[in-house]
Amino acid sequence: MKYEMTILLGVFSLGYFIQHFASILFIRMIVKKRNIQDLSLETQVMYFIGALMRVLYVKDTALLEFTLQYIELALQFGLSFYVFYLFYKFRHARFHVIENKLISYRTIIPICMILSFFFHPGSKNEYYFSFQMFVSMSMFIEACALMPQLYICRKVGQIEGDLTSYLVAMGFSRLTRMVFWIMNYMRGERFVYLILADVIHTLIIGEVMYLWLVNKKKSVILV
């Protein structure tokens, strides 16, 4: 049983390590271009908040004794801070403001907080509070994190090849997490709302992955 749990947690962490690889591609793209045009700071902020939520819930899960998780979290914060530094460094570049309030993190984050209060894998105590709320909050926020970036991509009408590589890597990170949920489902732990969050995240970038598959032999801008 312990071996099975180790494999399960390893798959969970693998999804985030793939996400970090995507962040490295993202950083490489900014350094190469030396600007942040057509990139969403809001998307990066939401992934960072998702990571903060993971720090809060890790002590209330089996991840507490899983050493690899701490390495993954340290990598997450290191990459996030560097991304924020690059956005500050190249702040002179023009970037798009999210005009649609429904797509803005100012709307998404409060909604995710409310949903996580009612839908989480923990038990409801006397004050209806559980650290498991942060599990849901993290996954709900991450599920919606790419919405501002995809909004900008649709607004400008094109997706640069380097950005597509980043989004595709993010897609594979979610697909890896779907493997985690399938394994959990087979063990009898069926948190439908958490599974749905990752399904939504995967669907959001499904269109980009399709464009990548169609144009993977081309080194031109995807339109």
N, C-alpha and C positions, 0 to 999 in steps of 0.2 A: 504494500500500500504506500509506503514511504517512497519507493522508487517511482511508482505511478504518479505521485504528487510532484516529485522532482521534475519528471518529464512534462507534466502539465504546466508547472510554473516556468519551466524553460521555454516552452512554446509561447507563453504569455510575454515573457521578456524578449524573446526573439522578435516578436512583432514590433516592439519599441526600438530594438536595435536597428531594424530595417528602417524605421521612421527616422532614427538618428543619421543613418546613411543618407536618407533623403535630405536631411538638414545640411549635411556636408555638401551635397550637390547644390543646394540652395545658396550656401555661403560661397562656394566656388563660382557660381554664376554672378553673384554681386561683385566679388573681387575682380572677376574677369571684365565685367561691364563697367565697373566703377560708378554705378548709379543704381538707384532703387526704383526707377521708372516702371510703372505697371505692376508693382509688387504691393502686397497688402500687409501692412504692419498689424492690422487687427487680427489676421489669421495667426501670426506668430505670437501675439499676446494671448490668444485663447489657448494655444498649445502650451504656453508657459503656465497659465492658470490651471490647466488640466494636470500638469506636472506637480504643481503646488498641492492640489487636491490628493494626489497619490501619496505625497509625503504625509498627509494627515491621516489617510486610511491604512497605510501599510502596517501599522502596529496592531491593527484589528483584523488582520488577515494572515494566511499562511505564508505570505511574502516576508514576514518579519524575520524569519530564520533563513531566508534565501539570499545568500551573499551577492549573487549576480544582480539582484534587484538594486542594491545600493550603488554598484558600479554603473548600472544603467541610468539611475537617477542623477548621479554626479555628471555623467556625460550629457544628459538632457539639459541640466542647468548651465553647464559650460558652453554648450552650443547656443542655447537661448540667449545668454548674455552677450555672446559674440555677435549674434544676429542683431540684437538691439544696438550694439556698438556700431555696426555697419550702417544701420538705418540712421543713426545719429551722424556718423561720419559723412555720409552722402545725402544728408538732409536737404541739400541745395537742389537735388533732382526733383522733378515734378512727379508727384504720385497722386493717384485718384482718391478723392474723398468718397466714402460710401454714402450716396444720397438716399438710397432706399433704407429707411429706418428699420425695416424688418430684417435686413441683412446685417445691420450693424451689431457689434458686440455689446453695445449699450442696451439692446433689446434681447439678444440671444442669451447672454449670461444670466440676467434675472429670470428669464423663462426656465432655463436649465436648473437654476437654484430651486425654483418653485416645484418643478417636476420631481427633482431628486428628494424633496421633502416627503413626497407621497409614494414614490416608486424607488425603493432600494432593497437590497437583499437582506438587510438586518431586521431585527425585531423592534417593535415600537415600545419604548419604555414609558415611564410615567410622564415624561415631558416630550414624548414623541420625537426624541432625538437619538440618533445612532451615528457612530462614525462611518457606518456603511452608507450613509447619505453621501459621503464624499466619493465613494466608489461610483455611484450613479452620476454625481455632479461632474466628475472627471470625464466619464465616458460620454455623457450628453454634450458637454462643451466641446470635446474633441470631435464628436460626430458632426458638429456644425461649424468647426473651425475653418474649413476650406471654403465656406460659402462666400465670405468677402473676396477671397482671391479669385474664385470662379466668376463672381459678379464683375470684377474688373476685367477679366479675360474676355467675357462676353461683351462688355462695354467697348473695349478697344477693338474687338473683332478679330483678334489673333492671339496665338500662344507661341512664344518663342520655344525653340527646340530644347534649350537648357531647362526652361521652366517645365516643359512637358516631362522631361526625365525626372524632375523632382516630384511631380504629381503622380507619375507612374509608380515611382518607388513608394510613395505614400499609399497608393492603392495596394501594392503587394504587402505592405505592413498590415493593412486591414484584413486582407485575405488570410494572412497568417493568424490573425486574431480569430477569424471565423473558424479556423481549425481548432483553436483553443475552446471556442464555444461548443463545437461539435463534440469534442472530448468531454467537456463538462456535461453536456446533454446526455451522453452515454452513461455518465456516472450518476445521473438522476438529478443533477442540479440545473434546473431549467428557469433561468431568469430571462423571460421573454423580452422585457423592456431593454435590458442591456444588450441582448443579441440584436434587437431591432435598431439600437443606436449604431452598432457597427455596420449593419446592413445599409442603413441610411448613408453612413459615411462612405461606404463602398459605392453606392449608387450615385452619389454626388460626383465622384471622379470617374464613373464609368464612361461617360462621354469622352473624356480626355484620353482614357486608355484606348478607347476605340479609335480615336484619331491617331494615337501613337502606333497602333497595330497596322493601320492602313498606310501610314506614312513612315514606318520605321526604316525604310531603305532610302529615305530622302533626308538630306541635311539642310532643308529649307524651313522657313517659318510655317507652322501649321496654322491654317486659317479656317 
